[in-house]
């Protein structure tokens, strides 16, 4: 039953259309997958995504793989998967930082532990509260008319009634106008949020936020650089529209600091940036105790990473701002034989063993940068 091997691969998955952020436009998404195998041949799988190599955060796909292969794997081999808490504690003693790498390893071990017992992984985190979670979609064509058409079509399909717009690139006031036209077109049928991806300074934020607030935008994500907690606190105090901390809210220590100093009044949770499934539950507890709203963020994961995340989020109290776990809908293909389901404006929590999705190893091999790595 103990872990016999750990294998890590970097995959490049094509998207159905460009996905534009302030610092990078995604046309092909790099994800890192891990497989842990026990002595009887059972496997646990996990996925962590990054965005634009080093353009978004400190962890790159290449660094995640190298650090797991060299520094984390020796602490995993021979261990009992159900003791994933102890395994990750031992790793934390010997390996500093590397939150994405730790998240990938812990998640694969959790998947294996659940599959060994033929139960969903959410049972290892207290059991699910929700069968589905509200899910947002990012409107990113850059054309106001096309974005309005897309939003109305997804409303008709009951696929999404929360829409996000990325407005960190280009002229801020032009972007604000684009958002308000879409808000006017969808009216009270949908909720609109915006994500600045750290692109504004405080002066620009003070010019744009009052207009967005008066226009009915429901939340503004990370308008200032992640390090600028004091500026975020001033914005959160000045405006009634919620200010969401994302890139500034990584470790549980940073989230405590944000809660203490009110450097935002809501928090975006992400498994990778926080350091794992257990760490995300700790982060959510800190935020909940401080009265901060929660948002289930994404790094644009495929079906595997989305299933992993939605299972964890299903064990938490309702998230004030829903989730953004639309990743599988953005990819041209899947590395799982069964897909995460979306219906009635929700992403549905998978109920199968482990994270509830099964790996298509031929697809993993096809999209892997290094062939034969998972043999």
Phi and psi in degrees as a GROMACS rama.xvg file:
@    title "Ramachandran Plot"
@    xaxis  label "Phi"
@    yaxis  label "Psi"
@TYPE xy
-77.7801  163.785  UNK-2
-76.2486  128.641  UNK-3
-103.522  -31.2674  UNK-4
-151.389  154.988  UNK-5
-132.052  125.21  UNK-6
-126.796  139.497  UNK-7
-127.346  138.361  UNK-8
-137.731  147.31  UNK-9
-102.109  126.161  UNK-10
-114.072  149.442  UNK-11
-118.35  110.779  UNK-12
-106.455  124.794  UNK-13
-73.4474  146.227  UNK-14
-102.947  161.722  UNK-15
-75.4945  -19.7464  UNK-16
-161.762  161.551  UNK-17
-61.8087  140.968  UNK-18
-119.724  107.914  UNK-19
-95.7209  126.772  UNK-20
-115.716  177.227  UNK-21
-64.7704  -35.782  UNK-22
-105.717  -6.69508  UNK-23
-166.926  149.142  UNK-24
-114.865  122.8  UNK-25
-89.0318  120.18  UNK-26
-117.157  -19.2612  UNK-27
-145.386  123.889  UNK-28
-101.779  128.232  UNK-29
-85.6059  124.109  UNK-30
-125.181  150.589  UNK-31
-112.803  127.268  UNK-32
-115.061  148.846  UNK-33
-126.817  143.264  UNK-34
-125.255  123.481  UNK-35
-109.261  139.384  UNK-36
-126.371  136.913  UNK-37
-93.2766  -179.391  UNK-38
-67.9962  -17.4689  UNK-39
-101.057  7.38268  UNK-40
90.5237  -0.857484  UNK-41
-71.4423  149.393  UNK-42
-125.445  145.875  UNK-43
-120.621  138.807  UNK-44
-125.979  150.577  UNK-45
-150.263  166.956  UNK-46
-145.075  137.796  UNK-47
-129.843  134.099  UNK-48
-106.305  150.051  UNK-49
-124.966  169.782  UNK-50
-126.781  119.688  UNK-51
64.2403  36.1744  UNK-52
63.5667  -112.585  UNK-53
-100.696  9.47451  UNK-54
-79.5685  -21.2516  UNK-55
-103.211  -47.5788  UNK-56
-141.52  -175.878  UNK-57
-79.6883  -24.1068  UNK-58
-89.9401  128.532  UNK-59
-108.116  157.702  UNK-60
-55.5647  -41.5627  UNK-61
-65.4832  -40.1223  UNK-62
-68.9966  -38.401  UNK-63
-59.4419  -49.2166  UNK-64
-63.2836  -46.7473  UNK-65
-62.2911  -41.7015  UNK-66
-71.3397  -35.4291  UNK-67
-66.7861  -48.3271  UNK-68
-58.8003  -40.1127  UNK-69
-90.9122  -44.1374  UNK-70
-110.466  -31.5926  UNK-71
-91.1324  -39.8608  UNK-72
-55.46  -42.1059  UNK-73
-57.3467  -24.6364  UNK-74
-88.1684  -2.92366  UNK-75
-105.126  -39.543  UNK-76
-59.1043  132.862  UNK-77
86.0681  -2.08259  UNK-78
-91.2989  156.024  UNK-79
-84.2403  120.558  UNK-80
-56.8111  -33.2318  UNK-81
-66.0693  -16.4773  UNK-82
-94.5324  41.0023  UNK-83
-61.7878  -28.2619  UNK-84
-63.4254  -46.2325  UNK-85
-66.7947  -41.8835  UNK-86
-57.3185  -47.5928  UNK-87
-70.5806  -31.4492  UNK-88
-63.962  -44.9922  UNK-89
-62.6438  -40.2571  UNK-90
-62.2802  -41.2324  UNK-91
-63.5868  -28.095  UNK-92
-70.2535  -33.2964  UNK-93
-102.55  -17.8268  UNK-94
-129.108  119.38  UNK-95
-83.8423  149.264  UNK-96
57.9211  -135.073  UNK-97
51.5737  49.2211  UNK-98
-64.3349  -40.5877  UNK-99
-64.9637  -41.5338  UNK-100
-63.3359  -43.8328  UNK-101
-64.0997  -39.3382  UNK-102
-63.251  -40.4848  UNK-103
-64.541  -45.0071  UNK-104
-65.7089  -49.348  UNK-105
-58.6856  -42.7653  UNK-106
-64.9426  -40.6585  UNK-107
-64.0665  -38.8276  UNK-108
-65.7423  -40.388  UNK-109
-62.6405  -44.3331  UNK-110
-58.4977  -43.9008  UNK-111
-64.8335  -45.3172  UNK-112
-58.595  -41.3049  UNK-113
-69.3662  -40.0071  UNK-114
-68.0262  -33.8035  UNK-115
-60.0912  -28.3869  UNK-116
-103.723  -0.250939  UNK-117
57.7631  43.3628  UNK-118
-129.467  155.755  UNK-119
-63.9096  148.048  UNK-120
-61.3365  -29.1012  UNK-121
-61.8481  -21.7883  UNK-122
-66.2584  -23.5937  UNK-123
-80.399  -6.11507  UNK-124
-121.956  27.0672  UNK-125
103.06  -4.98849  UNK-126
88.5335  154.395  UNK-127
-80.0851  145.551  UNK-128
-97.468  -33.7174  UNK-129
-119.14  145.88  UNK-130
-88.9454  -21.4924  UNK-131
-152.662  159.395  UNK-132
-129.902  138.145  UNK-133
-56.6655  138.306  UNK-134
-131.109  129.831  UNK-135
-88.2442  160.998  UNK-136
-126.925  140.568  UNK-137
-91.3066  121.305  UNK-138
-85.7468  117.593  UNK-139
-141.831  23.825  UNK-140
-72.6696  -24.6684  UNK-141
85.4384  -9.14034  UNK-142
-107.566  121.136  UNK-143
-59.1738  -45.6563  UNK-144
-61.8316  -43.7964  UNK-145
-66.3159  -39.0204  UNK-146
-64.6188  -38.6817  UNK-147
-65.0193  -44.0928  UNK-148
-60.9398  -43.6442  UNK-149
-63.709  -44.8842  UNK-150
-61.1064  -43.9601  UNK-151
-66.6877  -36.3175  UNK-152
-67.3048  -41.1884  UNK-153
-69.9606  -31.5993  UNK-154
-64.6678  -42.3484  UNK-155
-61.8455  -39.4121  UNK-156
-77.1124  -7.70043  UNK-157
58.2317  37.8233  UNK-158
-92.6411  -42.5729  UNK-159
-144.007  140.628  UNK-160
-131.265  15.9313  UNK-161
-124.463  128.558  UNK-162
-127.651  137.477  UNK-163
-111.989  144.668  UNK-164
-124.007  131.132  UNK-165
-85.2453  119.02  UNK-166
-127.791  25.1154  UNK-167
-88.2292  -8.24017  UNK-168
-113.859  134.022  UNK-169
95.832  -166.585  UNK-170
-71.2125  121.233  UNK-171
-59.2246  -43.9856  UNK-172
-70.2771  -34.1154  UNK-173
-64.3858  -41.2141  UNK-174
-62.9541  -40.6845  UNK-175
-61.0641  -43.5031  UNK-176
-61.5315  -40.6893  UNK-177
-58.8697  -45.4437  UNK-178
-63.0633  -45.1767  UNK-179
-67.1755  -32.4927  UNK-180
-65.0717  -40.0829  UNK-181
-68.1999  -42.108  UNK-182
-58.5364  -42.8881  UNK-183
-64.1819  -37.7234  UNK-184
-71.0121  -38.1824  UNK-185
-89.2668  -21.173  UNK-186
56.9848  -136.962  UNK-187
-87.8522  9.23508  UNK-188
-74.738  -22.0833  UNK-189
-144.747  162  UNK-190
-109.359  130.861  UNK-191
-108.957  136  UNK-192
-125.352  161.932  UNK-193
-128.282  149.483  UNK-194
-126.043  120.589  UNK-195
-93.3979  -15.5947  UNK-196
51.7271  43.0975  UNK-197
72.4138  13.0399  UNK-198
-83.3326  -14.6237  UNK-199
-97.6762  154.951  UNK-200
-93.7289  178.08  UNK-201
-67.9449  -35.2343  UNK-202
-61.6981  -46.0253  UNK-203
-62.6515  -41.5723  UNK-204
-59.3707  -41.6754  UNK-205
-71.3817  -21.293  UNK-206
-78.7645  -39.9801  UNK-207
-91.1563  -36.4039  UNK-208
-63.025  -42.0086  UNK-209
-59.2002  -36.4877  UNK-210
-68.8759  -44.6951  UNK-211
-63.8659  -40.4811  UNK-212
-61.9391  -47.6337  UNK-213
-67.8166  -24.3277  UNK-214
-82.6305  -3.14831  UNK-215
94.0559  12.9905  UNK-216
-68.3626  136.854  UNK-217
-90.3372  -17.0289  UNK-218
-166.291  144.982  UNK-219
-122.446  119.896  UNK-220
-97.3154  127.481  UNK-221
37.9779  65.8442  UNK-222
-68.8532  -29.3092  UNK-223
-110.779  162.966  UNK-224
-53.7292  147.421  UNK-225
-56.7607  -30.3095  UNK-226
-74.2755  -17.9413  UNK-227
-87.7898  68.0523  UNK-228
-66.1867  -35.4714  UNK-229
-65.6631  -42.1516  UNK-230
-64.7855  -41.2591  UNK-231
-62.6291  -36.7199  UNK-232
-64.6476  -39.831  UNK-233
-64.2497  -41.7526  UNK-234
-66.0438  -43.1367  UNK-235
-62.744  -33.9183  UNK-236
-76.2596  -31.3456  UNK-237
-83.1155  -32.8986  UNK-238
-116.203  151.352  UNK-239
-84.3355  -22.5199  UNK-240
-68.8297  134.518  UNK-241
-61.4867  138.245  UNK-242
-108.278  116.429  UNK-243
-95.8843  129.937  UNK-244
-92.9184  125.792  UNK-245
-124.258  -78.0218  UNK-246
-60.8861  -23.3193  UNK-247
-84.7911  -5.55608  UNK-248
-119.243  83.7238  UNK-249
-105.148  -84.0239  UNK-250
-69.2939  163.158  UNK-251
-63.7823  -27.6914  UNK-252
-67.6425  -41.6685  UNK-253
-65.6256  -39.0671  UNK-254
-65.5867  -37.2234  UNK-255
-62.1981  -42.3361  UNK-256
-62.7075  -42.3699  UNK-257
-62.9309  -43.5561  UNK-258
-63.0869  -43.3598  UNK-259
-64.168  -40.9057  UNK-260
-102.62  6.62599  UNK-261
53.3178  43.8381  UNK-262
-83.6435  60.1624  UNK-263
118.381  155.303  UNK-264
-118.535  15.4361  UNK-265
-156.397  159.996  UNK-266
-130.015  134.309  UNK-267
-91.273  120.938  UNK-268
-89.7109  139.147  UNK-269
-147.975  132.621  UNK-270
-61.4661  -44.9996  UNK-271
-65.2932  -49.9721  UNK-272
-70.0636  -23.0365  UNK-273
-90.5045  -20.6372  UNK-274
108.96  11.74  UNK-275
136.716  173.643  UNK-276
-63.4341  -45.0944  UNK-277
-63.1321  -42.2031  UNK-278
-64.7336  -35.5189  UNK-279
-65.4587  -40.3745  UNK-280
-64.7091  -36.1263  UNK-281
-65.3664  -43.2152  UNK-282
-61.6272  -42.3413  UNK-283
-63.2432  -36.9491  UNK-284
-64.8975  -41.2571  UNK-285
-60.9381  -48.5112  UNK-286
-63.3004  -43.2719  UNK-287
-62.9014  -41.4858  UNK-288
-64.4462  -29.6241  UNK-289
-89.5081  -0.860755  UNK-290
77.5555  21.8405  UNK-291
-89.3779  142.153  UNK-292
-71.6213  154.126  UNK-293
-114.7  147.756  UNK-294
-136.782  128.69  UNK-295
-85.5639  94.5312  UNK-296
-79.6894  175.878  UNK-297
-140.812  153.398  UNK-298
-111.579  21.9136  UNK-299
67.7699  66.1541  UNK-300
-88.5043  158.014  UNK-301
-81.109  -167.326  UNK-302
-57.2099  -39.1919  UNK-303
-62.8528  -55.4064  UNK-304
-64.484  -32.967  UNK-305
-69.4308  -44.2801  UNK-306
-59.9537  -42.1842  UNK-307
-58.3246  -46.8357  UNK-308
-72.9932  -43.5954  UNK-309
-67.2461  -32.7894  UNK-310
-62.153  -43.1185  UNK-311
-65.4745  -47.9428  UNK-312
-61.3333  -25.87  UNK-313
-66.6345  -16.7292  UNK-314
-91.8425  1.63383  UNK-315
-105.437  159.998  UNK-316
-58.4621  162.93  UNK-317
-53.9402  137.945  UNK-318
-89.1734  126.508  UNK-319
-56.8895  -36.7818  UNK-320
-109.15  12.1505  UNK-321
73.0861  -154.295  UNK-322
-130.839  172.221  UNK-323
-126.83  35.8049  UNK-324
-87.4841  54.8514  UNK-325
-92.3611  1.233  UNK-326
-44.7808  -49.5345  UNK-327
-56.3686  -28.3988  UNK-328
-75.3191  -13.5661  UNK-329
-92.696  -13.9316  UNK-330
-94.787  148.878  UNK-331
-75.099  -20.8075  UNK-332
-145.645  172.65  UNK-333
-130.688  148.38  UNK-334
-99.0199  11.6821  UNK-335
-120.196  152.543  UNK-336
-80.058  -21.0808  UNK-337
-122.972  148.929  UNK-338
-105.992  152.852  UNK-339
-67.5939  139.241  UNK-340
-100.257  141.573  UNK-341
-125.077  125.576  UNK-342
-162.496  154.892  UNK-343
51.573  42.7399  UNK-344
67.7034  16.1535  UNK-345
-127.605  154.353  UNK-346
-94.7733  129.666  UNK-347
-89.1688  136.864  UNK-348
-75.9384  120.766  UNK-349
-67.4881  144.517  UNK-350
-112.486  1.74977  UNK-351
-73.28  176.593  UNK-352
-59.413  149.711  UNK-353
63.5233  -133.497  UNK-354
-84.6163  1.83457  UNK-355
85.0627  7.05117  UNK-356
-127.622  150.307  UNK-357
-111.721  138.744  UNK-358
-79.3447  136.84  UNK-359
-95.5919  96.1553  UNK-360
-67.011  -26.1723  UNK-361
-65.6065  -38.731  UNK-362
-69.4452  -39.4231  UNK-363
-58.6054  -46.3619  UNK-364
-62.5563  -41.2111  UNK-365
-61.8529  -42.1596  UNK-366
-93.3397  -4.22908  UNK-367
-72.407  142.477  UNK-368
-69.0043  -30.4094  UNK-369
-117.265  110.507  UNK-370
-73.0963  142.012  UNK-371
79.2202  6.46369  UNK-372
-67.9312  -25.7906  UNK-373
-104.2  18.6852  UNK-374
